[in-house]
């Protein structure tokens, strides 16, 4: 249900724990005393709104001006839920208040800004990564990404990466040459995935250097490279290689000139990074356009992508015995004796049947809790080299991945189904085409104890 996060809300919420703001991130500074009117008008509503988001496990908070109001959305486990709305002036005041808390310039509305807020809620520390996106002159969208720094998604095992996939990634770096990239759709955790690839490297056997910006991410057993003034990228690569570097971690690959230089050095070191492409097949096509088919065929080792799928709530998921024909059709092991699904809605004709909310109080009617990754891995096999050289297209790349029995997302998703982590229905929803099946409109999840 939508609500107004106004400071005139009823006092019955005073006993609800409120978020504590502990200063801006990234070395930025703020001074609330310089904005007394804004603080009086919007600090309390901002605290209530963010407290509500954290209590509901929101991973992203979006404030967006729409038709004279500011709509608020919480994204929980990848699903956006309407979370309230404010009249235009109050909503804009909340946006500016959050910008001040993040150390951003509240007067600047025509250029995008990025910052963050250190916060604490329910005895848990959070990083609230804050970004403004201009929509039109004087109008901007505010996006807050909620990060719990104690939960690591930058190492293979904590991130949920299977051991065999981590071993594959490690094998691609053993010759200390070539290129390994991560890609994916927005909000799919591409940067975390590239760091998982980096942390698959054996740090006791290889010398690893970070050539990019560390940002808020932790890199274990990695040496930061300090660029010399006046040195271009080629000179920097020469310099770090003289230190006997084996693995170089790069900033996101967005510039064809940077890609060209990186590929020209790929026979002397292994490069790990990310590229802006929705799928590995799209990434291959973009790289060929940037550097040519020969360099791609000779130096790309692998391109990995992931998709996050909702996990069933362990407290209310229901077991069922699958039909053998279903197992055969899906390619699941014939010995699979049990799968899981979300609880079914009650029979409308049975007034005594428990609702889903009653079946699982923690779920509050949304029988999913958290997300797990499924992976896709494109390897530069001999067959893939032939495709790159002779008949490059999205379709031929995908066909070759199937021919070479590479890991695809749809196939990997069945690993989560067989393990009881998610339901077939969730897999079908996740891979439905745009405009296809959508999750049922259920109440927003409540916090877990």
Beta strands, then each sheet from edge to edge (+ up, - down):
strand 1: 20-24
strand 2: 60-66
strand 3: 69-76
strand 4: 79-87
strand 5: 113-121
strand 6: 124-136
strand 7: 139-147
strand 8: 178-183
strand 9: 208-210
strand 10: 223-224
strand 11: 247-249
strand 12: 270-274
strand 13: 300-312
strand 14: 318-320
strand 15: 339-341
strand 16: 368-379
sheet 1: 1+ 5- 6+ 7- 2+ 3- 4+
sheet 2: 10+ 9+ 11+ 12+ 8+ 13+ 16-
sheet 3: 14+ 15-
end
